[in-house]
Amino acid sequence: IQFQPDREKLDATYRISKNTLLDTEQFKAESCRFSTAYDTELLPLSVVEASLLGSPFVTPGSAQAKGAASVLKLSLKAFSDEISFTEERPQNIRFYLKGQPQHINPLYELLLNQCKAVFMATSESDTNPVRLPKTTIQAVGFSDNEELLPYPDSSFMGYRLLTEYFAFPEKFMFFDLTGFADRIPENADNRLEFYIYLTGSDVELEHNVSIDTFQLGCVPAVNLFDHRADPIKLDHTTVEYEVVADARRPDGYEIYSIEAVNASSSSGAIETYLPLYGMRHDDQSRDNHTYWFSNRRHAKLGNNQRDEATDVFISLADINFNPELPDDRTLSLNTICSNRNQPESLPFSTDHPRFHCVDSAPPCSQIRCLTQPTASVRPPLRNNARWRLISHLSLNHLSITGGDEAVVALREILHLYDFKDSSINRAQIDSISRISTRSINAPLTIDGRTSLCRGLEIEIELDDIQLSGNSRFLFATVLEHFFALYCSINSFSRVLVKLKNKEGFLKKCPPRAGEKVLL
């Protein structure tokens, strides 16, 4: 989703918080609600020039970037002459890479993997550009606070990362320019230019990079939102009760998760029921020992009517699974819902669907979709889900990082979280042709003291023929972060990725312990 600033109203950075709610305009008397995944900044500037130049070139900083094969030029200009970069000093500029996959994927790899130097200049003729570190360019979408899907705190974040990548890889097609605010030249006015020197080049890409490739004010959004489900009157006639988001719109909502369950009696007393499969069974401060658990089944809208959605049913029990039979209680449920299958039916064009903020009024002229809303992706249910659980329990850290079955084990884990099961995803997973590991040591500094920490170096070989047309570098980066999160406590991992039919490494990742890079 892109927030297009109103040039007449926006004269300073405006921050749009993560989880901002957005409603679409009505289509067939229905609207859909989305929430944003990242914090977003609206900046009073625009991209006025973007070009990728192959050698030879003479640009600011080129004399100090010997060996560069190409340079990406990004020119930014403020909305008015009254706005200067020396006064505004943006801390971070986030770009979304928009375009065809055959162009965006190699551009992403050039920027994040083949950056040689970055220079900041006031104009094309600037003879004293400011050299910035390569870390000025940062990948987006891998931090814990950049999640797209709500996950319980007790869940392993590496699995969330895999789920989001296979379901919506566009979430990661961002990069940040950061850490340059304090180094903006004092003579900079309302224009600033960045020159990113690259060790690789792409002749086709040189003809397909333009200002439309680099979009500002963009953020991934997901059709999930908090919703109070219809109250459930408890009786003695059934052991489970269907959770209905809104009885007036049965085909307009689908329960994603139950977040909280409260019970109220006719006397006004309110009790909170905890999930049976939770971790607070020994809480002695609670007088109430009733718990809830839920089941998910394929939906049935009416006689012989079915869609691909699901229905959720809730049951009450104690820790011995004895059904609780309250007398006159009514359940109140806080849930996270989606709009079922409606988003994929929204009309999509340059101007549609249009959005508006539910709880705020940012200085925007328009809020629109840059990519078409995807179809809903759902995990398998019943027997298929049980087989996935059995496969999951048989896999562990050792099985995917060593031995002859490491490739099979890693592929199996990736398949478990590929709910789309698309040909593109299958090709990426099947491209893993070899895994080898060895123990390594690296210095680790804590509170100013340096000691050696033992970790694991994981070398992964990918078949680049299977990855043709896919983002091989993004896939390698996802694997890097997954292994870093998957490694055991007090340890680290270092991932090396190479291509089967090429010399050298595609990516030599730094040692990582979780999200932290060990320098």
Residue, then its C-alpha position, 0 to 999 in steps of 0.5 A: i500500500q502506498f500513502q501518496p502525500d498531499r504536497e500542499k499539506l506535508d511540509a515535515t516528516y509525518r509518521i504513520s504507526k505500525n498496525t494503522l487500520l485502513d478500510t477500502e472503499q465499498f465494493k458491492a456494499e462491502s468493505c475490507r479492513f487492512s492493517t499496516a505491518y511497519d512504521t511508515e514515514l511520509l517525507p516531503l520529498s520525491v524521487v526526481e531521477a533514478s538511473l543505473l549506469g554501466s561503466p564507464f561513468v564519471t559521477p561524484g565519488s567515482a574516482q574513489a570507487k575504483g573497480a565498480a561495474s555500475v552506479l545507481k543514481l537516486s536524486l531526491k527533491a523536496f516538495s518546495d524551495e522552502i524545505s531544505f535537507t539541512e533543516e529536515r534531515p530525514q533519519n531514514i528513507r525507505f524505498y519499495l522496489k516496484g516492477q517486474p520480478q525479472h528486473i526487481n530481483p536482480l536489482y535487489e541483489l545488486l543493492l544488498n549484496q554487491c554494494k561497493a560504496v555509497f556517496m551523498a552529493t548536492s548535485e551531479s557536479d559536486t566535487n566534494p561528495v560525502r562517502l557513507p558506509k555500505t551499511t547505509i543500505q539496509a534490508v527490511g522485513f527481518s526484524d521481530n518488530e516487522e512481522l506481517l502475521p500475528y504470532p504468539d510470543s511463545s512461537f519460534m519466529g523463524y517459522r513466522l519468517l518462512t511463512e511470510y516469505f512463501a506467502f508474500p515475498e513482496k514484504f521484503m522488497f524494500f531497502d532503507l537508506t539510513g544513518f546519513a542525517d548528521r552528514i548532510p552537507e551544510n550547502a544542501d538545499n532542496r535537492l540531495e543525490f545518492y550514488i550507489y556504486l556496485t561491483g556487478s552490472d546488468v545491461e537489461l536492468e540499465h534500460n528498465v530502472s526509472i523513478d517508478t522503480f523506487q516508490l516512497g511512502c509504501v508499507p505491506a498491509v495484511n487483511l487482519f484486524d481486531h474484532r469482538a465476536d458475537p456473544i455466546k450464550l452457554d447452555h447444556t446442549t452441546v460441548e462446543y460453540e461456533v465462534v461467529a464474528d458477525a451473524r449479519r455477515p457470515d461470508g464477510y468474516e473469518i476467525y484468524s485467532i482467539e485472543a481473549v475469552n471472558a465470561s459474564s454472569s447475570s449478576g454482572a460478575i466477569e471471569t477470564y478464561l485462559p487457553l487450555y494449551g497455555m502456560r498458566h495452569d499453576d496460577q494459584s491466585r486464580d479462583n477460576h480453573t476453567y479453560w478454553f480450547s478451539n477447533r477449526r473446520h472447513a466452513k459450511l455456509g448453508n445447505n450444500q454451500r461451502d467455500e475455502a474458508t474455515d469456521v472456529f468452534i470453542s469448548l470449555a474444560d478443566i485441565n483434565f478435559n472435563p467439560e465445564l457446565p456453567d449455569d447462566r454465563t455468556l462468553s465474550l470473545n476478542t478475536i483477530c479476523s479477516n474478511r474471508n475471501q473478499p479482498e481478492s475480489l476487490p477491483f484492481s487498477t491504478d486508482h483502485p482499491r482506494f483506502h482511508c485511515v480508520d483512526s487518523a487523517p494523515p496528510c495524503s492525497q490518496i492511499r492506494c494498492l501498488t500490488q493486487p490483494t492476494a488470495s487468502v492462504r490457509p494451512p491444511l486441516r484435519n489429517n493433513a495437519r496431523w501429518r505435518l505435525i508428525s513431520h515437524l516433531s521428527l525434525n530438529h536442529l541437528s537433522i537440518t544442519g548435518g548428516d546425509e539427510a540434512v538436505v531432505a530435512l531442510r526441504e521438509i521444514l520449508h515445505l511445511y511452511d509453504f502453504k501456497d504450494s506454488s511452483i515458484n516456491r517448490a522450485q526454490i525449495d528443491s534448489i537446495s542441493r547440498i548442506s555441509t556444516r563445521s564447528i567454528n569459533a568467533p570472538l564475542t564481546i559482552d560488557g566490554r569483555t571479549s571471549l570466544c564463542r563456539g558456533l556453526e558454519i553452514e554452507i548451502e549450495l543452491d541449484d541456480i537453474q531451478l532459481s531462474g527468475n526467482s530472487r536467489f539472494l532474497f531466498a539466501t537471506v531468508l535462510e540466513h536469518f532462519f538458521a540464526l534464529y534456529c541455532s541453540i542458545n549461547s551459540f551462533s551460526r554463519v551461513l555461506v551460500k553458493l551456486k551449484n554452477k558458479e565459482g565463489f559464494l553468492k553470499k557470505c553472511p556474517p556470524r549471527a546470534g538471532e537478530k544480532v550480528l557478531l562483529 
